[in-house]
Amino acid sequence: MILSGAVFSTLLWSNLTNGYVWVVLLVTVGFGAIGFYDDYLKVKRMSHKGFGGRQRRPSKP
């Protein structure tokens, strides 16, 4: 609910011609989607394990 409120208010009151607004909005929604999927995996598996550590963090170069 918090994420939908932030997205809605951003779309309603921000300057949508600014590219930075879209970048921040897409990153925020992306992180929200990852968090939702992590919670979904926890509920589906009925355990406290969601994503593994290697799946969450980018690999080191």
C-alpha positions as CSV (number, residue, x, y, z in Angstrom):
1,M,0.0,0.0,0.0
2,I,2.8,2.4,0.8
3,L,4.5,1.7,-2.6
4,S,1.2,2.3,-4.5
5,G,0.7,5.6,-2.6
6,A,4.2,6.7,-3.5
7,V,3.8,5.8,-7.1
8,F,0.4,7.4,-7.4
9,S,1.5,10.7,-5.7
10,T,4.6,10.8,-7.9
11,L,2.6,10.4,-11.1
12,L,0.1,13.0,-9.9
13,W,2.4,15.8,-8.6
14,S,5.8,15.4,-10.2
15,N,7.2,16.8,-13.4
16,L,6.9,13.8,-15.7
17,T,9.0,15.3,-18.4
18,N,12.0,15.0,-16.2
19,G,13.9,11.7,-17.0
20,Y,15.2,11.4,-13.4
21,V,11.7,11.1,-12.1
22,W,11.1,8.1,-14.3
23,V,14.4,6.4,-13.4
24,V,13.7,6.8,-9.7
25,L,10.1,5.6,-10.1
26,L,11.2,2.5,-12.1
27,V,13.9,1.6,-9.6
28,T,11.5,2.0,-6.7
29,V,8.9,-0.2,-8.4
30,G,11.6,-2.7,-9.3
31,F,12.8,-3.0,-5.7
32,G,9.2,-3.2,-4.5
33,A,8.6,-6.1,-7.0
34,I,11.7,-7.9,-5.7
35,G,10.5,-7.5,-2.1
36,F,7.0,-8.7,-3.1
37,Y,8.4,-11.8,-4.8
38,D,10.7,-12.5,-1.8
39,D,7.6,-12.4,0.5
40,Y,5.7,-14.6,-1.9
41,L,8.4,-17.2,-1.8
42,K,8.3,-17.2,2.0
43,V,4.6,-17.8,2.0
44,K,4.6,-20.4,-0.7
45,R,7.4,-22.4,0.9
46,M,6.0,-21.9,4.4
47,S,9.5,-21.1,5.7
48,H,11.5,-18.0,6.6
49,K,13.8,-18.4,3.5
50,G,13.0,-16.3,0.5
51,F,15.7,-15.3,-2.0
52,G,19.1,-16.7,-1.3
53,G,21.9,-14.3,-0.7
54,R,23.5,-14.8,-4.1
55,Q,20.3,-14.0,-5.9
56,R,19.8,-10.7,-4.0
57,R,23.3,-9.3,-4.4
58,P,25.0,-8.7,-7.7
59,S,28.1,-10.8,-8.4
60,K,31.5,-9.3,-7.8
61,P,33.5,-8.5,-10.9
